[in-house]
């Protein structure tokens, strides 16, 4: 479980007996990707789209190469592509559901079914977040940052969070600073101090948090992104 996800995928092709366990572990991720592609709830027992998504995830495992970047980002792309292909082939059917559209004459869902769907989504939301936390933990390790470091460095006060947001927005909007962060795996403290007027000590104290948030925003962390709000101003 502590291995890099990308490396685990490569090892699975050598040890296929680990495939089923891996696919079961990432079932919430496959469901999430399929539901967001189709913009609706997926019934794993009855929906053909679930089989299409699962086969696509397996296809991604078999075809993944390390130079393709993050496996989860690659597999998400494959799942979306196969679902779109599936709908194109099924377009002759009268009751076709188009991607990311809701039928105007959609059949009404009774309250109990809506509640069941909402409960299902709430239960799986935590699983989606766990997957992203695991992926982020692996990425942070390459920057010599642990997830505990991130939690510890997270601002407890709104005023501190606003100051950190100013720094993060500066980095994201300044190509030179962003390239510095990505290449040096640290932040350009002097440059930030000069352009944001934030004291050096505050910048140094926020280093791990700033780097982590930048990686979340730039990466494929759909659910962790919900916790980030850079629109607050001092």
Backbone as CSV, one residue per row, in Angstrom:
resi,resn,N_x,N_y,N_z,CA_x,CA_y,CA_z,C_x,C_y,C_z
1,UNK,0.823,-1.209,0.000,0.000,0.000,0.000,0.859,1.263,0.000
2,UNK,2.116,1.158,0.494,2.966,2.327,0.560,3.742,2.545,-0.727
3,UNK,3.618,1.622,-1.675,4.322,1.764,-2.936,3.664,2.856,-3.778
4,UNK,4.463,3.465,-4.636,3.945,4.418,-5.594,2.909,3.723,-6.474
5,UNK,1.762,4.381,-6.675,0.683,3.788,-7.477,1.167,3.449,-8.877
6,UNK,1.930,4.347,-9.478,2.437,4.103,-10.829,3.279,2.839,-10.879
7,UNK,4.141,2.657,-9.870,4.999,1.479,-9.825,4.197,0.210,-9.607
8,UNK,3.151,0.297,-8.787,2.313,-0.872,-8.533,1.662,-1.363,-9.819
9,UNK,1.228,-0.414,-10.659,0.592,-0.786,-11.928,1.574,-1.544,-12.812
10,UNK,2.813,-1.085,-12.867,3.827,-1.766,-13.681,4.107,-3.167,-13.143
11,UNK,4.099,-3.315,-11.835,4.367,-4.618,-11.222,3.216,-5.597,-11.440
12,UNK,1.989,-5.053,-11.526,0.824,-5.914,-11.736,0.937,-6.673,-13.049
13,UNK,1.514,-6.057,-14.051,1.638,-6.727,-15.352,2.619,-7.893,-15.275
14,UNK,3.506,-7.848,-14.309,4.435,-8.963,-14.092,3.804,-10.002,-13.171
15,UNK,2.984,-9.532,-12.236,2.296,-10.421,-11.285,0.789,-10.214,-11.407
16,UNK,0.165,-10.762,-12.459,-1.262,-10.526,-12.728,-2.199,-10.998,-11.626
17,UNK,-1.700,-11.814,-10.711,-2.567,-12.274,-9.624,-2.953,-11.119,-8.700
18,UNK,-2.251,-10.004,-8.790,-2.562,-8.837,-7.965,-3.594,-7.916,-8.627
19,UNK,-3.959,-8.240,-9.865,-4.850,-7.363,-10.638,-6.208,-7.183,-9.983
20,UNK,-6.853,-8.279,-9.585,-8.207,-8.192,-9.029,-8.251,-7.344,-7.758
21,UNK,-7.255,-7.533,-6.905,-7.209,-6.761,-5.667,-7.029,-5.275,-5.932
22,UNK,-6.196,-4.960,-6.908,-5.949,-3.561,-7.271,-7.215,-2.923,-7.836
23,UNK,-7.911,-3.656,-8.706,-9.129,-3.120,-9.318,-10.216,-2.922,-8.267
24,UNK,-10.305,-3.810,-7.316,-11.291,-3.667,-6.242,-10.954,-2.455,-5.372
25,UNK,-9.677,-2.253,-5.114,-9.225,-1.130,-4.292,-9.594,0.212,-4.921
26,UNK,-9.508,0.268,-6.251,-9.748,1.533,-6.940,-11.137,1.599,-7.589
27,UNK,-12.031,0.711,-7.151,-13.403,0.739,-7.645,-14.066,2.099,-7.416
28,UNK,-13.903,2.742,-6.238,-14.517,4.062,-6.044,-14.012,5.095,-7.056
29,UNK,-12.743,5.000,-7.416,-12.176,5.926,-8.406,-12.826,5.722,-9.771
30,UNK,-13.025,4.462,-10.160,-13.649,4.155,-11.455,-15.088,4.654,-11.465
31,UNK,-15.808,4.415,-10.374,-17.192,4.876,-10.268,-17.253,6.394,-10.372
32,UNK,-16.384,7.072,-9.642,-16.357,8.526,-9.650,-16.132,9.075,-11.050
33,UNK,-15.154,8.506,-11.754,-14.831,8.975,-13.104,-16.006,8.756,-14.046
34,UNK,-16.634,7.583,-13.956,-17.768,7.271,-14.829,-18.949,8.196,-14.539
35,UNK,-19.244,8.427,-13.262,-20.381,9.265,-12.896,-20.180,10.716,-13.337
36,UNK,-18.970,11.198,-13.230,-18.704,12.575,-13.633,-18.696,12.707,-15.151
37,UNK,-18.290,11.666,-15.851,-18.330,11.694,-17.307,-19.770,11.695,-17.803
38,UNK,-20.611,10.887,-17.164,-22.007,10.746,-17.592,-22.941,11.747,-16.916
39,UNK,-22.427,12.382,-15.879,-23.211,13.349,-15.122,-24.453,12.715,-14.492
40,UNK,-24.292,11.491,-14.023,-25.399,10.816,-13.347,-24.873,9.664,-12.497
41,UNK,-25.759,9.136,-11.656,-25.444,7.999,-10.788,-25.253,6.728,-11.609
42,UNK,-24.271,5.912,-11.205,-24.009,4.645,-11.886,-24.426,3.481,-10.988
43,UNK,-25.256,2.603,-11.508,-25.665,1.387,-10.806,-24.730,0.262,-11.248
44,UNK,-23.856,-0.159,-10.351,-22.836,-1.159,-10.712,-23.431,-2.521,-11.058
45,UNK,-24.646,-2.780,-10.598,-25.260,-4.081,-10.858,-26.031,-4.116,-12.176
46,UNK,-26.531,-2.970,-12.593,-27.429,-2.975,-13.749,-26.971,-2.143,-14.944
47,UNK,-26.101,-1.188,-14.733,-25.702,-0.294,-15.817,-24.565,-0.882,-16.654
48,UNK,-24.785,-0.953,-17.956,-23.754,-1.428,-18.872,-22.533,-0.509,-18.838
49,UNK,-22.783,0.768,-18.542,-21.682,1.733,-18.490,-20.643,1.363,-17.434
50,UNK,-21.094,0.697,-16.361,-20.153,0.273,-15.324,-19.171,-0.745,-15.886
51,UNK,-19.664,-1.691,-16.679,-18.792,-2.692,-17.297,-17.808,-2.030,-18.262
52,UNK,-18.305,-1.044,-19.005,-17.442,-0.319,-19.942,-16.327,0.394,-19.184
53,UNK,-16.679,1.051,-18.083,-15.695,1.790,-17.288,-14.669,0.850,-16.666
54,UNK,-15.141,-0.289,-16.166,-14.243,-1.247,-15.519,-13.270,-1.853,-16.534
55,UNK,-13.775,-2.189,-17.703,-12.908,-2.709,-18.763,-11.884,-1.659,-19.188
56,UNK,-12.315,-0.400,-19.221,-11.411,0.687,-19.593,-10.303,0.851,-18.558
57,UNK,-10.655,0.683,-17.276,-9.649,0.789,-16.211,-8.613,-0.324,-16.360
58,UNK,-9.087,-1.529,-16.676,-8.176,-2.648,-16.911,-7.303,-2.367,-18.139
59,UNK,-7.902,-1.794,-19.171,-7.148,-1.433,-20.371,-6.037,-0.442,-20.019
60,UNK,-6.353,0.521,-19.154,-5.361,1.505,-18.737,-4.205,0.839,-18.003
61,UNK,-4.528,-0.141,-17.161,-3.484,-0.876,-16.435,-2.555,-1.577,-17.411
62,UNK,-3.130,-2.227,-18.417,-2.343,-3.015,-19.366,-1.511,-2.150,-20.301
63,UNK,-1.911,-0.908,-20.503,-1.233,-0.056,-21.484,-0.453,1.095,-20.863
64,UNK,-0.471,1.194,-19.539,0.201,2.308,-18.884,1.720,2.208,-19.023
65,UNK,2.341,3.352,-19.278,3.795,3.473,-19.302,4.185,4.641,-18.425
66,UNK,5.299,4.522,-17.721,5.682,5.517,-16.723,5.828,6.904,-17.313
67,UNK,6.221,6.994,-18.603,6.396,8.296,-19.241,5.073,8.994,-19.520
68,UNK,3.967,8.275,-19.331,2.648,8.864,-19.534,2.194,9.676,-18.323
69,UNK,3.045,9.740,-17.298,2.727,10.540,-16.118,1.952,9.756,-15.078
70,UNK,1.054,10.426,-14.381,0.260,9.805,-13.331,-0.663,8.732,-13.906
71,UNK,-0.653,7.541,-13.297,-1.546,6.476,-13.771,-3.003,6.868,-13.610
72,UNK,-3.350,7.486,-12.479,-4.749,7.838,-12.249,-5.241,8.841,-13.285
73,UNK,-4.397,9.793,-13.649,-4.791,10.753,-14.686,-4.934,10.052,-16.035
74,UNK,-4.017,9.127,-16.327,-4.059,8.374,-17.580,-5.306,7.500,-17.642
75,UNK,-5.597,6.781,-16.546,-6.748,5.884,-16.539,-8.060,6.657,-16.626
76,UNK,-8.106,7.841,-16.017,-9.311,8.671,-16.114,-9.581,9.031,-17.577
77,UNK,-8.514,9.354,-18.307,-8.644,9.707,-19.716,-9.166,8.521,-20.526
78,UNK,-8.649,7.313,-20.237,-9.069,6.113,-20.959,-10.535,5.796,-20.666
79,UNK,-10.935,5.894,-19.408,-12.322,5.612,-19.027,-13.280,6.558,-19.741
80,UNK,-12.959,7.842,-19.726,-13.809,8.823,-20.394,-13.908,8.532,-21.884
81,UNK,-12.776,8.212,-22.506,-12.760,7.941,-23.948,-13.612,6.730,-24.299
82,UNK,-13.525,5.662,-23.503,-14.282,4.446,-23.799,-15.777,4.652,-23.585
83,UNK,-16.147,5.447,-22.580,-17.569,5.733,-22.364,-18.133,6.558,-23.518
84,UNK,-17.358,7.509,-24.005,-17.799,8.310,-25.149,-17.929,7.428,-26.389
85,UNK,-16.961,6.519,-26.586,-17.035,5.582,-27.718,-18.285,4.722,-27.618
86,UNK,-18.579,4.289,-26.393,-19.752,3.437,-26.161,-21.025,4.167,-26.574
87,UNK,-21.151,5.433,-26.193,-22.352,6.189,-26.530,-22.443,6.478,-28.015
88,UNK,-21.318,6.660,-28.645,-21.343,6.878,-30.089,-21.889,5.642,-30.813
89,UNK,-21.462,4.468,-30.347,-21.927,3.223,-30.956,-23.399,2.965,-30.665
90,UNK,-23.859,3.471,-29.522,-25.245,3.251,-29.116,-26.169,4.373,-29.576
91,UNK,-25.651,5.308,-30.353,-26.426,6.494,-30.719,-27.675,6.192,-31.535
92,UNK,-27.772,5.001,-32.086,-28.954,4.649,-32.874,-30.178,4.416,-31.996
93,UNK,-29.961,4.212,-30.676,-31.083,3.950,-29.780,-31.838,5.238,-29.464
94,UNK,-33.128,5.175,-29.418,-33.961,6.358,-29.205,-33.740,6.998,-27.844
95,UNK,-33.464,6.193,-26.852,-33.370,6.731,-25.500,-31.935,7.027,-25.079
96,UNK,-31.106,7.395,-26.036,-29.704,7.692,-25.751,-29.577,8.843,-24.748
97,UNK,-28.689,8.661,-23.760,-28.364,9.734,-22.821,-27.052,10.351,-23.292
98,UNK,-27.072,11.636,-23.627,-25.871,12.288,-24.124,-24.962,12.693,-22.966
99,UNK,-23.656,12.660,-23.220,-22.676,12.984,-22.205,-22.885,14.407,-21.691
100,UNK,-22.903,14.505,-20.315,-22.995,15.797,-19.647,-24.255,16.592,-19.965
101,UNK,-25.341,15.890,-20.376,-26.627,16.547,-20.603,-27.697,15.779,-19.844
102,UNK,-28.726,16.455,-19.455,-29.834,15.800,-18.754,-31.046,15.834,-19.662
103,UNK,-31.667,14.691,-19.861,-32.844,14.647,-20.729,-33.979,15.489,-20.148
104,UNK,-34.625,16.266,-21.000,-35.724,17.109,-20.545,-36.899,16.265,-20.047
105,UNK,-37.066,15.098,-20.668,-38.183,14.248,-20.274,-37.721,13.120,-19.346
106,UNK,-36.662,13.415,-18.564,-36.102,12.408,-17.661,-37.189,11.875,-16.725
107,UNK,-37.185,10.593,-16.540,-38.181,9.942,-15.689,-38.026,10.394,-14.252
108,UNK,-39.107,10.707,-13.569,-39.038,11.175,-12.203,-38.545,10.060,-11.281
109,UNK,-37.715,10.468,-10.339,-37.191,9.515,-9.352,-37.896,9.778,-8.040
110,UNK,-38.410,8.745,-7.412,-39.138,8.972,-6.170,-38.159,9.345,-5.048
111,UNK,-38.701,9.903,-3.966,-37.891,10.442,-2.890,-36.982,9.395,-2.274
112,UNK,-37.479,8.181,-2.069,-36.679,7.139,-1.431,-35.465,6.768,-2.278
113,UNK,-35.659,6.756,-3.600,-34.543,6.437,-4.479,-33.514,7.557,-4.470
114,UNK,-33.995,8.808,-4.453,-33.079,9.943,-4.388,-32.252,9.892,-3.113
115,UNK,-32.903,9.554,-2.009,-32.198,9.471,-0.736,-31.153,8.361,-0.757
116,UNK,-31.502,7.254,-1.387,-30.566,6.134,-1.483,-29.337,6.531,-2.302
117,UNK,-29.571,7.251,-3.393,-28.474,7.694,-4.243,-27.584,8.684,-3.497
118,UNK,-28.209,9.615,-2.782,-27.444,10.599,-2.028,-26.597,9.930,-0.957
119,UNK,-27.175,8.927,-0.287,-26.446,8.210,0.755,-25.269,7.451,0.146
120,UNK,-25.514,6.832,-1.000,-24.457,6.109,-1.708,-23.304,7.054,-2.045
121,UNK,-23.642,8.236,-2.556,-22.610,9.190,-2.967,-21.826,9.707,-1.767
122,UNK,-22.519,9.924,-0.646,-21.831,10.380,0.564,-20.842,9.324,1.053
123,UNK,-21.256,8.066,1.030,-20.396,6.987,1.503,-19.145,6.855,0.638
124,UNK,-19.324,7.034,-0.657,-18.196,6.858,-1.564,-17.301,8.095,-1.632
125,UNK,-17.838,9.252,-1.234,-17.037,10.464,-1.274,-15.785,10.318,-0.421
126,UNK,-15.924,9.706,0.741,-14.768,9.491,1.599,-13.747,8.577,0.939
127,UNK,-14.230,7.581,0.187,-13.324,6.678,-0.507,-12.555,7.419,-1.598
128,UNK,-13.234,8.309,-2.309,-12.571,9.090,-3.352,-11.469,9.943,-2.730
129,UNK,-11.785,10.556,-1.599,-10.801,11.408,-0.937,-9.601,10.587,-0.454
130,UNK,-9.861,9.387,0.044,-8.772,8.534,0.513,-7.802,8.213,-0.626
131,UNK,-8.349,7.956,-1.798,-7.508,7.655,-2.955,-6.639,8.861,-3.294
132,UNK,-7.247,10.053,-3.293,-6.485,11.252,-3.620,-5.450,11.560,-2.548
133,UNK,-5.792,11.325,-1.286,-4.827,11.545,-0.201,-3.635,10.605,-0.362
134,UNK,-3.911,9.365,-0.738,-2.830,8.402,-0.959,-1.936,8.859,-2.109
135,UNK,-2.565,9.326,-3.186,-1.805,9.798,-4.340,-0.981,11.034,-3.964
136,UNK,-1.588,11.967,-3.217,-0.888,13.174,-2.808,0.269,12.834,-1.865
137,UNK,0.056,11.893,-0.951,1.108,11.489,-0.020,2.337,10.984,-0.772
138,UNK,2.084,10.203,-1.837,3.189,9.686,-2.648,3.916,10.811,-3.370
139,UNK,3.156,11.785,-3.859,3.774,12.896,-4.576,4.558,13.794,-3.620
140,UNK,3.997,14.051,-2.435,4.671,14.902,-1.461,5.988,14.288,-0.987
141,UNK,6.040,12.966,-0.929,7.262,12.283,-0.480,8.440,12.641,-1.382
142,UNK,8.159,12.899,-2.652,9.224,13.280,-3.593,9.749,14.680,-3.290
143,UNK,8.985,15.434,-2.497,9.380,16.795,-2.111,9.844,16.831,-0.653
144,UNK,10.025,15.646,-0.089,10.446,15.509,1.316,9.430,16.147,2.260
145,UNK,8.145,15.959,1.920,7.050,16.454,2.757,6.126,15.281,3.054
146,UNK,5.740,15.111,4.305,4.778,14.076,4.655,3.388,14.709,4.758
147,UNK,2.362,13.854,4.736,1.008,14.379,4.870,0.816,14.996,6.253
148,UNK,1.515,14.452,7.248,1.451,15.029,8.592,2.046,16.430,8.599
149,UNK,3.120,16.612,7.806,3.716,17.950,7.687,2.689,18.945,7.150
150,UNK,1.937,18.502,6.148,0.926,19.361,5.538,-0.140,19.742,6.558
151,UNK,-0.620,18.753,7.311,-1.652,19.016,8.319,-1.129,19.976,9.387
152,UNK,0.107,19.738,9.809,0.708,20.574,10.853,0.917,22.002,10.371
153,UNK,1.292,22.163,9.095,1.581,23.493,8.554,0.331,24.241,8.114
154,UNK,-0.801,23.563,8.046,-2.031,24.206,7.589,-2.423,25.337,8.542
155,UNK,-2.785,26.496,8.003,-3.122,27.655,8.855,-4.372,27.409,9.681
156,UNK,-4.303,27.767,10.945,-5.434,27.574,11.848,-6.323,28.819,11.906
157,UNK,-5.746,29.972,11.570,-6.495,31.223,11.621,-6.814,31.708,10.214
158,UNK,-7.964,32.354,10.066,-8.382,32.866,8.767,-7.399,33.918,8.256
159,UNK,-6.870,34.745,9.156,-5.935,35.798,8.755,-4.651,35.197,8.190
160,UNK,-4.186,34.111,8.809,-2.975,33.439,8.315,-3.248,32.777,6.967
161,UNK,-4.413,32.161,6.841,-4.774,31.508,5.579,-4.818,32.517,4.431
162,UNK,-5.317,33.721,4.712,-5.384,34.755,3.681,-3.988,35.164,3.221
163,UNK,-3.062,35.253,4.179,-1.689,35.601,3.828,-1.065,34.510,2.969
164,UNK,-1.280,33.245,3.352,-0.748,32.122,2.571,-1.345,32.122,1.163
165,UNK,-2.621,32.479,1.066,-3.275,32.519,-0.241,-2.642,33.557,-1.164
166,UNK,-2.247,34.665,-0.581,-1.578,35.706,-1.373,-0.298,35.137,-1.982
167,UNK,0.463,34.401,-1.187,1.717,33.807,-1.661,1.450,32.777,-2.751
168,UNK,0.479,31.915,-2.512,0.156,30.851,-3.474,-0.308,31.442,-4.801
169,UNK,-1.159,32.446,-4.740,-1.651,33.088,-5.963,-0.512,33.768,-6.713
170,UNK,0.414,34.339,-5.968,1.565,34.968,-6.619,2.376,33.929,-7.389
171,UNK,2.648,32.801,-6.758,3.435,31.743,-7.403,2.731,31.221,-8.651
172,UNK,1.430,30.965,-8.528,0.677,30.406,-9.649,0.580,31.375,-10.831
173,UNK,0.624,32.670,-10.530,0.473,33.675,-11.584,1.797,34.205,-12.122
174,UNK,2.898,33.786,-11.511,4.213,34.230,-11.951,4.983,33.026,-12.499
175,UNK,5.160,32.994,-13.797,5.778,31.830,-14.451,7.166,31.535,-13.909
176,UNK,7.946,32.557,-13.676,9.302,32.369,-13.172,9.291,31.696,-11.800
177,UNK,8.429,32.176,-10.921,8.339,31.612,-9.569,7.826,30.180,-9.608
178,UNK,6.823,29.917,-10.449,6.275,28.574,-10.546,7.321,27.599,-11.074
179,UNK,8.054,27.991,-12.092,9.114,27.138,-12.627,10.192,26.876,-11.575
180,UNK,10.452,27.890,-10.755,11.437,27.745,-9.671,10.977,26.667,-8.688
181,UNK,9.700,26.746,-8.306,9.149,25.767,-7.359,9.235,24.354,-7.934
182,UNK,8.825,24.183,-9.174,8.772,22.858,-9.782,10.155,22.280,-10.057
183,UNK,11.125,23.127,-10.339,12.469,22.637,-10.659,13.348,22.491,-9.421
184,UNK,13.210,23.408,-8.466,14.062,23.403,-7.265,13.418,22.664,-6.090
185,UNK,12.112,22.386,-6.209,11.358,21.725,-5.142,11.390,22.531,-3.831
186,UNK,11.395,23.834,-3.969,11.275,24.739,-2.832,10.687,26.043,-3.356
187,UNK,10.569,27.050,-2.498,9.956,28.303,-2.935,10.991,29.423,-2.956
188,UNK,10.855,30.384,-3.870,11.788,31.514,-3.950,11.459,32.562,-2.891
189,UNK,11.961,32.346,-1.703,11.565,33.169,-0.555,11.857,34.652,-0.759
190,UNK,13.051,34.964,-1.220,13.412,36.382,-1.393,12.505,37.066,-2.412
191,UNK,12.233,36.381,-3.500,11.384,36.932,-4.543,9.958,37.130,-4.034
192,UNK,9.464,36.176,-3.283,8.109,36.281,-2.718,8.025,37.437,-1.736
193,UNK,9.034,37.536,-0.871,9.063,38.618,0.121,9.035,39.984,-0.569
194,UNK,9.812,40.120,-1.626,9.906,41.391,-2.351,8.587,41.764,-3.021
195,UNK,7.898,40.782,-3.604,6.712,41.075,-4.414,5.389,40.998,-3.668
196,UNK,5.371,40.372,-2.502,4.123,40.283,-1.739,4.161,41.069,-0.437
197,UNK,5.378,41.452,-0.019,5.592,42.179,1.230,5.252,41.349,2.469
198,UNK,5.152,40.047,2.281,4.945,39.143,3.423,6.304,38.911,4.086
199,UNK,6.400,39.032,5.410,7.675,38.854,6.098,8.308,37.492,5.827
200,UNK,9.618,37.476,5.765,10.365,36.262,5.423,10.041,35.091,6.356
201,UNK,9.934,35.366,7.645,9.671,34.291,8.599,8.327,33.619,8.337
202,UNK,7.331,34.406,7.979,6.007,33.834,7.677,6.079,32.954,6.427
203,UNK,6.860,33.405,5.448,7.005,32.634,4.206,7.698,31.307,4.488
204,UNK,8.777,31.362,5.262,9.525,30.146,5.594,8.656,29.165,6.366
205,UNK,7.843,29.688,7.283,6.966,28.843,8.091,5.900,28.162,7.237
206,UNK,5.539,28.819,6.142,4.458,28.308,5.298,4.945,27.446,4.138
207,UNK,6.244,27.228,4.026,6.819,26.582,2.844,6.138,25.266,2.478
208,UNK,6.034,24.347,3.406,5.470,23.029,3.106,3.997,23.118,2.717
209,UNK,3.267,23.992,3.387,1.851,24.160,3.059,1.697,24.744,1.661
210,UNK,2.480,25.769,1.351,2.403,26.426,0.046,2.704,25.443,-1.070
211,UNK,3.783,24.686,-0.932,4.150,23.699,-1.950,3.036,22.680,-2.126
212,UNK,2.480,22.198,-1.022,1.424,21.177,-1.081,0.192,21.690,-1.816
213,UNK,-0.219,22.910,-1.519,-1.406,23.476,-2.167,-1.153,23.695,-3.656
214,UNK,0.030,24.156,-4.003,0.373,24.339,-5.415,0.286,23.004,-6.155
215,UNK,0.786,21.933,-5.535,0.738,20.613,-6.166,-0.706,20.120,-6.310
216,UNK,-1.535,20.392,-5.330,-2.942,19.981,-5.400,-3.641,20.707,-6.546
217,UNK,-3.403,22.014,-6.652,-4.059,22.803,-7.693,-3.588,22.381,-9.082
218,UNK,-2.304,22.089,-9.217,-1.759,21.717,-10.520,-2.034,20.257,-10.876
219,UNK,-2.293,19.453,-9.863,-2.456,18.017,-10.086,-3.895,17.597,-10.310
220,UNK,-4.107,16.281,-10.286,-5.420,15.694,-10.559,-6.105,15.346,-9.232
221,UNK,-6.409,16.388,-8.427,-6.982,16.181,-7.099,-8.337,16.869,-7.013
222,UNK,-9.297,16.289,-7.678,-10.617,16.901,-7.805,-11.299,17.125,-6.464
223,UNK,-11.193,16.163,-5.552,-11.914,16.263,-4.288,-11.140,17.077,-3.259
224,UNK,-9.819,16.965,-3.230,-9.031,17.769,-2.308,-9.097,19.247,-2.688
225,UNK,-9.308,19.522,-3.959,-9.429,20.907,-4.418,-10.622,21.616,-3.781
226,UNK,-11.621,20.819,-3.343,-12.803,21.422,-2.720,-12.454,22.153,-1.435
227,UNK,-11.314,21.801,-0.817,-10.925,22.405,0.449,-10.117,23.694,0.253
228,UNK,-9.810,23.998,-0.988,-8.955,25.152,-1.272,-9.775,26.321,-1.788
229,UNK,-9.606,27.464,-1.161,-10.283,28.683,-1.606,-9.264,29.814,-1.628
230,UNK,-8.849,30.200,-2.833,-7.844,31.245,-2.966,-8.459,32.619,-3.189
231,UNK,-9.778,32.694,-3.101,-10.448,33.964,-3.411,-10.499,34.924,-2.217
232,UNK,-10.116,34.426,-1.045,-10.101,35.302,0.124,-8.988,36.334,-0.019
233,UNK,-9.255,37.532,0.384,-8.256,38.598,0.319,-7.973,39.122,1.732
234,UNK,-6.813,39.733,1.854,-6.457,40.313,3.158,-7.348,41.528,3.443
